[in-house]
């Protein structure tokens, strides 16, 4: 398993309620892919979403987003957390 | 206080050791600005750094980075954490 940060750019902004629903769909979908969406942060007016996810690889994380709600991240980076 | 996610783009990559040192400088500097750098994630090869920070405003967060080590974020977004 590895840690990834993904970034979504939503033209015109995004509502936190819609992102909460999408995240719930991720949680319902992820177990079949050995993926865990851990935390996420939303800039509603700016239309940015950052998702921290533990996954075997970036494609597995993207697959969960695609299957759960279709909104695949625009960027995804393998990260380590600093201490 | 408000929550922000900032993003640094480091051409040619970045070493986690250098980011750890920069973060320690942030921690030593932030109290004078009512800022708290909370967590951060690093993509060494891709040269990306994401910092989660609680601050009165984006400029205060940027000021701490500037004063601590000079590496001001390329992007900074006001965010709320989804639950």
N, CA and C atoms of all chains as a GROMACS GRO file, in nm:
protein
  498
    1UNK      N    1   0.085  -0.119   0.000
    1UNK     CA    2   0.000   0.000   0.000
    1UNK      C    3   0.088   0.124   0.000
    2UNK      N    4   0.037   0.226  -0.058
    2UNK     CA    5   0.113   0.350  -0.068
    2UNK      C    6   0.016   0.466  -0.054
    3UNK      N    7   0.071   0.580  -0.019
    3UNK     CA    8  -0.011   0.698   0.005
    3UNK      C    9  -0.007   0.787  -0.119
    4UNK      N   10  -0.122   0.842  -0.154
    4UNK     CA   11  -0.133   0.933  -0.269
    4UNK      C   12  -0.216   1.055  -0.228
    5UNK      N   13  -0.182   1.169  -0.288
    5UNK     CA   14  -0.267   1.288  -0.279
    5UNK      C   15  -0.319   1.313  -0.420
    6UNK      N   16  -0.450   1.320  -0.434
    6UNK     CA   17  -0.503   1.358  -0.566
    6UNK      C   18  -0.565   1.496  -0.560
    7UNK      N   19  -0.575   1.558  -0.677
    7UNK     CA   20  -0.628   1.694  -0.689
    7UNK      C   21  -0.732   1.695  -0.800
    8UNK      N   22  -0.849   1.748  -0.767
    8UNK     CA   23  -0.956   1.767  -0.866
    8UNK      C   24  -0.975   1.916  -0.890
    9UNK      N   25  -0.985   1.955  -1.015
    9UNK     CA   26  -1.015   2.094  -1.052
    9UNK      C   27  -1.157   2.097  -1.107
   10UNK      N   28  -1.247   2.166  -1.039
   10UNK     CA   29  -1.387   2.169  -1.078
   10UNK      C   30  -1.420   2.310  -1.128
   11UNK      N   31  -1.434   2.322  -1.259
   11UNK     CA   32  -1.466   2.453  -1.316
   11UNK      C   33  -1.598   2.504  -1.258
   12UNK      N   34  -1.598   2.628  -1.213
   12UNK     CA   35  -1.720   2.688  -1.162
   12UNK      C   36  -1.747   2.660  -1.015
   13UNK      N   37  -1.651   2.592  -0.948
   13UNK     CA   38  -1.668   2.564  -0.806
   13UNK      C   39  -1.738   2.432  -0.782
   14UNK      N   40  -1.750   2.397  -0.654
   14UNK     CA   41  -1.809   2.268  -0.618
   14UNK      C   42  -1.872   2.284  -0.480
   15UNK      N   43  -1.983   2.214  -0.457
   15UNK     CA   44  -2.047   2.224  -0.325
   15UNK      C   45  -1.995   2.112  -0.236
   16UNK      N   46  -1.975   2.146  -0.110
   16UNK     CA   47  -1.927   2.045  -0.015
   16UNK      C   48  -2.026   1.930  -0.007
   17UNK      N   49  -2.154   1.958  -0.019
   17UNK     CA   50  -2.253   1.850  -0.011
   17UNK      C   51  -2.233   1.748  -0.123
   18UNK      N   52  -2.204   1.796  -0.242
   18UNK     CA   53  -2.180   1.703  -0.353
   18UNK      C   54  -2.054   1.620  -0.329
   19UNK      N   55  -1.952   1.684  -0.270
   19UNK     CA   56  -1.828   1.610  -0.247
   19UNK      C   57  -1.847   1.507  -0.136
   20UNK      N   58  -1.926   1.544  -0.034
   20UNK     CA   59  -1.955   1.446   0.072
   20UNK      C   60  -2.023   1.323   0.012
   21UNK      N   61  -2.119   1.346  -0.077
   21UNK     CA   62  -2.188   1.232  -0.140
   21UNK      C   63  -2.092   1.147  -0.223
   22UNK      N   64  -2.004   1.214  -0.297
   22UNK     CA   65  -1.907   1.141  -0.378
   22UNK      C   66  -1.814   1.059  -0.288
   23UNK      N   67  -1.774   1.119  -0.176
   23UNK     CA   68  -1.684   1.047  -0.085
   23UNK      C   69  -1.754   0.925  -0.026
   24UNK      N   70  -1.882   0.939   0.007
   24UNK     CA   71  -1.956   0.824   0.059
   24UNK      C   72  -1.962   0.712  -0.046
   25UNK      N   73  -1.974   0.751  -0.173
   25UNK     CA   74  -1.972   0.650  -0.279
   25UNK      C   75  -1.834   0.584  -0.289
   26UNK      N   76  -1.727   0.664  -0.269
   26UNK     CA   77  -1.593   0.605  -0.266
   26UNK      C   78  -1.583   0.500  -0.155
   27UNK      N   79  -1.632   0.536  -0.037
   27UNK     CA   80  -1.622   0.444   0.077
   27UNK      C   81  -1.697   0.314   0.052
   28UNK      N   82  -1.809   0.326  -0.020
   28UNK     CA   83  -1.889   0.207  -0.048
   28UNK      C   84  -1.825   0.120  -0.156
   29UNK      N   85  -1.736   0.177  -0.232
   29UNK     CA   86  -1.678   0.108  -0.348
   29UNK      C   87  -1.538   0.055  -0.322
   30UNK      N   88  -1.464   0.120  -0.232
   30UNK     CA   89  -1.319   0.100  -0.226
   30UNK      C   90  -1.274  -0.037  -0.179
   31UNK      N   91  -1.358  -0.106  -0.100
   31UNK     CA   92  -1.306  -0.229  -0.039
   31UNK      C   93  -1.272  -0.334  -0.143
   32UNK      N   94  -1.342  -0.333  -0.253
   32UNK     CA   95  -1.313  -0.430  -0.358
   32UNK      C   96  -1.180  -0.408  -0.426
   33UNK      N   97  -1.117  -0.292  -0.400
   33UNK     CA   98  -0.991  -0.258  -0.468
   33UNK      C   99  -0.875  -0.240  -0.370
   34UNK      N  100  -0.896  -0.275  -0.244
   34UNK     CA  101  -0.790  -0.261  -0.142
   34UNK      C  102  -0.745  -0.114  -0.131
   35UNK      N  103  -0.842  -0.024  -0.144
   35UNK     CA  104  -0.816   0.120  -0.141
   35UNK      C  105  -0.884   0.178  -0.018
   36UNK      N  106  -0.819   0.278   0.045
   36UNK     CA  107  -0.883   0.350   0.155
   36UNK      C  108  -0.872   0.500   0.134
   37UNK      N  109  -0.982   0.565   0.099
   37UNK     CA  110  -0.984   0.711   0.096
   37UNK      C  111  -0.989   0.760   0.240
   38UNK      N  112  -0.887   0.835   0.280
   38UNK     CA  113  -0.864   0.864   0.421
   38UNK      C  114  -0.922   0.998   0.465
   39UNK      N  115  -0.884   1.105   0.396
   39UNK     CA  116  -0.931   1.239   0.432
   39UNK      C  117  -0.943   1.320   0.304
   40UNK      N  118  -1.021   1.428   0.310
   40UNK     CA  119  -1.029   1.514   0.191
   40UNK      C  120  -1.065   1.656   0.233
   41UNK      N  121  -1.023   1.748   0.148
   41UNK     CA  122  -1.039   1.891   0.176
   41UNK      C  123  -1.094   1.958   0.050
   42UNK      N  124  -1.181   2.055   0.071
   42UNK     CA  125  -1.257   2.114  -0.040
   42UNK      C  126  -1.249   2.266  -0.034
   43UNK      N  127  -1.215   2.327  -0.147
   43UNK     CA  128  -1.230   2.472  -0.168
   43UNK      C  129  -1.352   2.488  -0.258
   44UNK      N  130  -1.465   2.520  -0.196
   44UNK     CA  131  -1.590   2.525  -0.273
   44UNK      C  132  -1.586   2.631  -0.383
   45UNK      N  133  -1.548   2.753  -0.348
   45UNK     CA  134  -1.551   2.862  -0.447
   45UNK      C  135  -1.445   2.841  -0.554
   46UNK      N  136  -1.329   2.794  -0.512
   46UNK     CA  137  -1.219   2.774  -0.606
   46UNK      C  138  -1.229   2.644  -0.685
   47UNK      N  139  -1.320   2.556  -0.644
   47UNK     CA  140  -1.338   2.432  -0.718
   47UNK      C  141  -1.219   2.337  -0.710
   48UNK      N  142  -1.161   2.327  -0.591
   48UNK     CA  143  -1.049   2.233  -0.573
   48UNK      C  144  -1.088   2.128  -0.469
   49UNK      N  145  -1.049   2.006  -0.496
   49UNK     CA  146  -1.066   1.897  -0.400
   49UNK      C  147  -0.933   1.823  -0.389
   50UNK      N  148  -0.890   1.800  -0.266
   50UNK     CA  149  -0.768   1.723  -0.238
   50UNK      C  150  -0.811   1.598  -0.161
   51UNK      N  151  -0.773   1.481  -0.214
   51UNK     CA  152  -0.806   1.355  -0.146
   51UNK      C  153  -0.677   1.283  -0.108
   52UNK      N  154  -0.668   1.243   0.017
   52UNK     CA  155  -0.557   1.162   0.065
   52UNK      C  156  -0.605   1.017   0.066
   53UNK      N  157  -0.531   0.931  -0.002
   53UNK     CA  158  -0.580   0.794  -0.022
   53UNK      C  159  -0.465   0.694  -0.010
   54UNK      N  160  -0.494   0.584   0.055
   54UNK     CA  161  -0.400   0.473   0.065
   54UNK      C  162  -0.445   0.370  -0.038
   55UNK      N  163  -0.354   0.328  -0.125
   55UNK     CA  164  -0.394   0.240  -0.235
   55UNK      C  165  -0.273   0.159  -0.282
   56UNK      N  166  -0.298   0.047  -0.346
   56UNK     CA  167  -0.186  -0.031  -0.401
   56UNK      C  168  -0.108   0.049  -0.506
   57UNK      N  169  -0.179   0.128  -0.584
   57UNK     CA  170  -0.117   0.212  -0.685
   57UNK      C  171  -0.217   0.321  -0.727
   58UNK      N  172  -0.170   0.417  -0.804
   58UNK     CA  173  -0.256   0.530  -0.841
   58UNK      C  174  -0.376   0.483  -0.924
   59UNK      N  175  -0.356   0.384  -1.007
   59UNK     CA  176  -0.465   0.339  -1.093
   59UNK      C  177  -0.579   0.280  -1.010
   60UNK      N  178  -0.545   0.209  -0.903
   60UNK     CA  179  -0.650   0.154  -0.817
   60UNK      C  180  -0.731   0.267  -0.753
   61UNK      N  181  -0.662   0.371  -0.706
   61UNK     CA  182  -0.733   0.486  -0.648
   61UNK      C  183  -0.824   0.551  -0.752
   62UNK      N  184  -0.772   0.571  -0.872
   62UNK     CA  185  -0.853   0.630  -0.978
   62UNK      C  186  -0.973   0.543  -1.014
   63UNK      N  187  -0.953   0.412  -1.013
   63UNK     CA  188  -1.060   0.320  -1.049
   63UNK      C  189  -1.177   0.332  -0.952
   64UNK      N  190  -1.146   0.348  -0.822
   64UNK     CA  191  -1.254   0.364  -0.724
   64UNK      C  192  -1.333   0.491  -0.754
   65UNK      N  193  -1.265   0.602  -0.777
   65UNK     CA  194  -1.335   0.727  -0.812
   65UNK      C  195  -1.421   0.707  -0.938
   66UNK      N  196  -1.364   0.640  -1.037
   66UNK     CA  197  -1.435   0.623  -1.164
   66UNK      C  198  -1.561   0.540  -1.146
   67UNK      N  199  -1.546   0.433  -1.069
   67UNK     CA  200  -1.660   0.344  -1.052
   67UNK      C  201  -1.764   0.404  -0.956
   68UNK      N  202  -1.718   0.477  -0.855
   68UNK     CA  203  -1.809   0.528  -0.752
   68UNK      C  204  -1.895   0.644  -0.804
   69UNK      N  205  -1.831   0.736  -0.880
   69UNK     CA  206  -1.906   0.856  -0.922
   69UNK      C  207  -1.855   0.916  -1.052
   70UNK      N  208  -1.751   0.859  -1.108
   70UNK     CA  209  -1.705   0.903  -1.240
   70UNK      C  210  -1.609   1.020  -1.240
   71UNK      N  211  -1.589   1.082  -1.123
   71UNK     CA  212  -1.502   1.200  -1.118
   71UNK      C  213  -1.359   1.159  -1.081
   72UNK      N  214  -1.284   1.124  -1.184
   72UNK     CA  215  -1.144   1.086  -1.163
   72UNK      C  216  -1.061   1.212  -1.141
   73UNK      N  217  -0.963   1.204  -1.053
   73UNK     CA  218  -0.880   1.322  -1.022
   73UNK      C  219  -0.803   1.368  -1.146
   74UNK      N  220  -0.780   1.498  -1.152
   74UNK     CA  221  -0.700   1.556  -1.260
   74UNK      C  222  -0.552   1.530  -1.240
   75UNK      N  223  -0.511   1.516  -1.114
   75UNK     CA  224  -0.371   1.491  -1.082
   75UNK      C  225  -0.368   1.392  -0.967
   76UNK      N  226  -0.266   1.309  -0.964
   76UNK     CA  227  -0.247   1.222  -0.847
   76UNK      C  228  -0.098   1.200  -0.828
   77UNK      N  229  -0.054   1.213  -0.703
   77UNK     CA  230   0.089   1.208  -0.670
   77UNK      C  231   0.115   1.106  -0.560
   78UNK      N  232   0.220   1.024  -0.576
   78UNK     CA  233   0.262   0.939  -0.465
   78UNK      C  234   0.329   1.028  -0.361
   79UNK      N  235   0.286   1.019  -0.237
   79UNK     CA  236   0.341   1.108  -0.133
   79UNK      C  237   0.381   1.028  -0.010
   80UNK      N  238   0.470   1.089   0.066
   80UNK     CA  239   0.495   1.043   0.202
   80UNK      C  240   0.460   1.159   0.293
   81UNK      N  241   0.411   1.124   0.412
   81UNK     CA  242   0.379   1.230   0.506
   81UNK      C  243   0.504   1.268   0.584
   82UNK      N  244   0.529   1.397   0.594
   82UNK     CA  245   0.640   1.444   0.675
   82UNK      C  246   0.603   1.445   0.822
   83UNK      N  247   0.704   1.433   0.906
   83UNK     CA  248   0.677   1.430   1.050
   83UNK      C  249   0.756   1.540   1.119
   84UNK      N  250  -0.967   3.178   1.276
   84UNK     CA  251  -0.871   3.089   1.210
   84UNK      C  252  -0.943   3.013   1.099
   85UNK      N  253  -0.868   2.979   1.000
   85UNK     CA  254  -0.925   2.908   0.886
   85UNK      C  255  -0.822   2.808   0.836
   86UNK      N  256  -0.872   2.710   0.764
   86UNK     CA  257  -0.786   2.603   0.716
   86UNK      C  258  -0.749   2.631   0.570
   87UNK      N  259  -0.622   2.606   0.536
   87UNK     CA  260  -0.573   2.624   0.399
   87UNK      C  261  -0.490   2.502   0.359
   88UNK      N  262  -0.496   2.470   0.229
   88UNK     CA  263  -0.403   2.373   0.172
   88UNK      C  264  -0.316   2.451   0.075
   89UNK      N  265  -0.183   2.441   0.094
   89UNK     CA  266  -0.096   2.504  -0.004
   89UNK      C  267  -0.023   2.397  -0.085
   90UNK      N  268   0.024   2.437  -0.202
   90UNK     CA  269   0.092   2.346  -0.294
   90UNK      C  270   0.220   2.414  -0.342
   91UNK      N  271   0.332   2.341  -0.329
   91UNK     CA  272   0.461   2.388  -0.380
   91UNK      C  273   0.501   2.299  -0.498
   92UNK      N  274   0.546   2.361  -0.604
   92UNK     CA  275   0.600   2.288  -0.720
   92UNK      C  276   0.751   2.311  -0.722
   93UNK      N  277   0.828   2.204  -0.705
   93UNK     CA  278   0.973   2.215  -0.696
   93UNK      C  279   1.034   2.151  -0.821
   94UNK      N  280   1.081   2.233  -0.913
   94UNK     CA  281   1.140   2.180  -1.035
   94UNK      C  282   1.258   2.089  -1.001
   95UNK      N  283   1.260   1.970  -1.060
   95UNK     CA  284   1.371   1.879  -1.038
   95UNK      C  285   1.356   1.792  -0.916
   96UNK      N  286   1.240   1.801  -0.848
   96UNK     CA  287   1.218   1.717  -0.731
   96UNK      C  288   1.264   1.784  -0.603
   97UNK      N  289   1.241   1.714  -0.493
   97UNK     CA  290   1.274   1.771  -0.361
   97UNK      C  291   1.302   1.655  -0.266
   98UNK      N  292   1.394   1.674  -0.175
   98UNK     CA  293   1.424   1.566  -0.080
   98UNK      C  294   1.339   1.585   0.045
   99UNK      N  295   1.291   1.473   0.097
   99UNK     CA  296   1.210   1.480   0.220
   99UNK      C  297   1.290   1.543   0.333
  100UNK      N  298   1.420   1.518   0.336
  100UNK     CA  299   1.502   1.576   0.445
  100UNK      C  300   1.499   1.728   0.440
  101UNK      N  301   1.507   1.783   0.319
  101UNK     CA  302   1.502   1.929   0.308
  101UNK      C  303   1.365   1.983   0.351
  102UNK      N  304   1.259   1.909   0.318
  102UNK     CA  305   1.126   1.956   0.355
  102UNK      C  306   1.105   1.945   0.506
  103UNK      N  307   1.158   1.840   0.566
  103UNK     CA  308   1.149   1.827   0.712
  103UNK      C  309   1.217   1.947   0.779
  104UNK      N  310   1.333   1.984   0.728
  104UNK     CA  311   1.403   2.100   0.787
  104UNK      C  312   1.322   2.228   0.768
  105UNK      N  313   1.264   2.244   0.651
  105UNK     CA  314   1.183   2.364   0.627
  105UNK      C  315   1.062   2.366   0.720
  106UNK      N  316   1.001   2.249   0.740
  106UNK     CA  317   0.885   2.242   0.828
  106UNK      C  318   0.924   2.278   0.972
  107UNK      N  319   1.039   2.231   1.014
  107UNK     CA  320   1.084   2.265   1.150
  107UNK      C  321   1.104   2.416   1.162
  108UNK      N  322   1.153   2.478   1.057
  108UNK     CA  323   1.167   2.624   1.059
  108UNK      C  324   1.029   2.692   1.065
  109UNK      N  325   0.931   2.634   0.994
  109UNK     CA  326   0.794   2.688   1.004
  109UNK      C  327   0.744   2.682   1.149
  110UNK      N  328   0.767   2.567   1.212
  110UNK     CA  329   0.717   2.550   1.349
  110UNK      C  330   0.782   2.650   1.444
  111UNK      N  331   0.909   2.681   1.418
  111UNK     CA  332   0.980   2.774   1.505
  111UNK      C  333   0.938   2.919   1.482
  112UNK      N  334   0.876   2.944   1.368
  112UNK     CA  335   0.842   3.081   1.327
  112UNK      C  336   0.695   3.114   1.348
  113UNK      N  337   0.609   3.014   1.339
  113UNK     CA  338   0.466   3.037   1.322
  113UNK      C  339   0.396   3.104   1.439
  114UNK      N  340   0.447   3.086   1.561
  114UNK     CA  341   0.370   3.132   1.676
  114UNK      C  342   0.351   3.283   1.675
  115UNK      N  343   0.447   3.353   1.618
  115UNK     CA  344   0.435   3.498   1.613
  115UNK      C  345   0.326   3.547   1.520
  116UNK      N  346   0.272   3.455   1.438
  116UNK     CA  347   0.172   3.494   1.337
  116UNK      C  348   0.037   3.425   1.360
  117UNK      N  349   0.022   3.355   1.473
  117UNK     CA  350  -0.103   3.285   1.502
  117UNK      C  351  -0.133   3.180   1.394
  118UNK      N  352  -0.027   3.117   1.345
  118UNK     CA  353  -0.037   3.018   1.236
  118UNK      C  354   0.005   2.882   1.292
  119UNK      N  355  -0.064   2.776   1.245
  119UNK     CA  356  -0.022   2.640   1.281
  119UNK      C  357  -0.012   2.554   1.156
  120UNK      N  358   0.111   2.522   1.116
  120UNK     CA  359   0.130   2.422   1.009
  120UNK      C  360   0.102   2.285   1.070
  121UNK      N  361   0.002   2.215   1.016
  121UNK     CA  362  -0.053   2.096   1.081
  121UNK      C  363   0.007   1.967   1.028
  122UNK      N  364   0.001   1.947   0.897
  122UNK     CA  365   0.051   1.823   0.835
  122UNK      C  366   0.104   1.859   0.698
  123UNK      N  367   0.189   1.772   0.644
  123UNK     CA  368   0.237   1.797   0.508
  123UNK      C  369   0.275   1.666   0.443
  124UNK      N  370   0.267   1.667   0.310
  124UNK     CA  371   0.291   1.547   0.230
  124UNK      C  372   0.382   1.586   0.114
  125UNK      N  373   0.473   1.494   0.080
  125UNK     CA  374   0.579   1.525  -0.016
  125UNK      C  375   0.586   1.416  -0.123
  126UNK      N  376   0.590   1.458  -0.248
  126UNK     CA  377   0.626   1.372  -0.361
  126UNK      C  378   0.767   1.412  -0.400
  127UNK      N  379   0.863   1.334  -0.356
  127UNK     CA  380   1.004   1.371  -0.377
  127UNK      C  381   1.039   1.378  -0.526
  128UNK      N  382   1.008   1.272  -0.600
  128UNK     CA  383   1.047   1.267  -0.741
  128UNK      C  384   0.970   1.371  -0.823
  129UNK      N  385   0.843   1.384  -0.792
  129UNK     CA  386   0.759   1.478  -0.867
  129UNK      C  387   0.775   1.623  -0.823
  130UNK      N  388   0.840   1.645  -0.709
  130UNK     CA  389   0.864   1.781  -0.663
  130UNK      C  390   0.737   1.855  -0.620
  131UNK      N  391   0.650   1.782  -0.550
  131UNK     CA  392   0.527   1.845  -0.500
  131UNK      C  393   0.526   1.840  -0.347
  132UNK      N  394   0.482   1.948  -0.287
  132UNK     CA  395   0.463   1.952  -0.142
  132UNK      C  396   0.325   2.009  -0.116
  133UNK      N  397   0.249   1.942  -0.030
  133UNK     CA  398   0.117   1.988   0.013
  133UNK      C  399   0.124   2.015   0.162
  134UNK      N  400   0.089   2.136   0.203
  134UNK     CA  401   0.090   2.172   0.346
  134UNK      C  402  -0.051   2.208   0.390
  135UNK      N  403  -0.096   2.146   0.497
  135UNK     CA  404  -0.224   2.181   0.558
  135UNK      C  405  -0.195   2.274   0.674
  136UNK      N  406  -0.258   2.390   0.674
  136UNK     CA  407  -0.221   2.493   0.771
  136UNK      C  408  -0.345   2.567   0.821
  137UNK      N  409  -0.346   2.594   0.949
  137UNK     CA  410  -0.451   2.673   1.011
  137UNK      C  411  -0.393   2.813   1.031
  138UNK      N  412  -0.463   2.913   0.981
  138UNK     CA  413  -0.407   3.049   0.983
  138UNK      C  414  -0.520   3.151   0.980
  139UNK      N  415  -0.493   3.272   1.024
  139UNK     CA  416  -0.595   3.377   1.017
  139UNK      C  417  -0.634   3.406   0.872
  140UNK      N  418  -0.537   3.398   0.781
  140UNK     CA  419  -0.562   3.420   0.639
  140UNK      C  420  -0.443   3.364   0.560
  141UNK      N  421  -0.458   3.358   0.429
  141UNK     CA  422  -0.354   3.298   0.345
  141UNK      C  423  -0.224   3.376   0.356
  142UNK      N  424  -0.233   3.506   0.366
  142UNK     CA  425  -0.111   3.587   0.371
  142UNK      C  426  -0.029   3.556   0.497
  143UNK      N  427  -0.097   3.532   0.609
  143UNK     CA  428  -0.023   3.497   0.731
  143UNK      C  429   0.051   3.364   0.712
  144UNK      N  430  -0.016   3.267   0.650
  144UNK     CA  431   0.050   3.138   0.624
  144UNK      C  432   0.171   3.158   0.533
  145UNK      N  433   0.154   3.235   0.428
  145UNK     CA  434   0.265   3.262   0.335
  145UNK      C  435   0.380   3.334   0.405
  146UNK      N  436   0.346   3.425   0.494
  146UNK     CA  437   0.448   3.503   0.564
  146UNK      C  438   0.538   3.413   0.649
  147UNK      N  439   0.476   3.313   0.714
  147UNK     CA  440   0.557   3.219   0.793
  147UNK      C  441   0.655   3.144   0.703
  148UNK      N  442   0.607   3.091   0.590
  148UNK     CA  443   0.698   3.022   0.496
  148UNK      C  444   0.810   3.117   0.451
  149UNK      N  445   0.773   3.240   0.420
  149UNK     CA  446   0.871   3.336   0.366
  149UNK      C  447   0.979   3.366   0.470
  150UNK      N  448   0.932   3.387   0.594
  150UNK     CA  449   1.028   3.423   0.698
  150UNK      C  450   1.111   3.302   0.742
  151UNK      N  451   1.048   3.184   0.744
  151UNK     CA  452   1.116   3.065   0.798
  151UNK      C  453   1.224   3.014   0.702
  152UNK      N  454   1.193   3.011   0.572
  152UNK     CA  455   1.288   2.950   0.476
  152UNK      C  456   1.278   3.008   0.336
  153UNK      N  457   1.186   3.098   0.314
  153UNK     CA  458   1.181   3.168   0.185
  153UNK      C  459   1.101   3.097   0.078
  154UNK      N  460   1.058   2.972   0.103
  154UNK     CA  461   0.986   2.897   0.000
  154UNK      C  462   0.836   2.917   0.018
  155UNK      N  463   0.785   3.022  -0.044
  155UNK     CA  464   0.641   3.049  -0.037
  155UNK      C  465   0.570   2.955  -0.136
  156UNK      N  466   0.452   2.909  -0.097
  156UNK     CA  467   0.378   2.815  -0.181
  156UNK      C  468   0.340   2.879  -0.315
  157UNK      N  469   0.332   2.795  -0.418
  157UNK     CA  470   0.290   2.843  -0.550
  157UNK      C  471   0.139   2.864  -0.555
  158UNK      N  472   0.068   2.787  -0.475
  158UNK     CA  473  -0.078   2.797  -0.471
  158UNK      C  474  -0.122   2.783  -0.326
  159UNK      N  475  -0.229   2.849  -0.290
  159UNK     CA  476  -0.286   2.828  -0.156
  159UNK      C  477  -0.437   2.845  -0.165
  160UNK      N  478  -0.510   2.751  -0.104
  160UNK     CA  479  -0.655   2.747  -0.115
  160UNK      C  480  -0.719   2.741   0.023
  161UNK      N  481  -0.824   2.820   0.045
  161UNK     CA  482  -0.902   2.804   0.167
  161UNK      C  483  -0.983   2.675   0.154
  162UNK      N  484  -0.975   2.587   0.252
  162UNK     CA  485  -1.044   2.459   0.242
  162UNK      C  486  -1.122   2.430   0.370
  163UNK      N  487  -1.220   2.344   0.354
  163UNK     CA  488  -1.283   2.281   0.469
  163UNK      C  489  -1.262   2.132   0.454
  164UNK      N  490  -1.246   2.065   0.568
  164UNK     CA  491  -1.228   1.921   0.560
  164UNK      C  492  -1.363   1.853   0.553
  165UNK      N  493  -1.376   1.759   0.461
  165UNK     CA  494  -1.498   1.680   0.449
  165UNK      C  495  -1.500   1.571   0.554
  166UNK      N  496  -1.619   1.531   0.592
  166UNK     CA  497  -1.630   1.426   0.694
  166UNK      C  498  -1.714   1.310   0.640
   0.00000   0.00000   0.00000
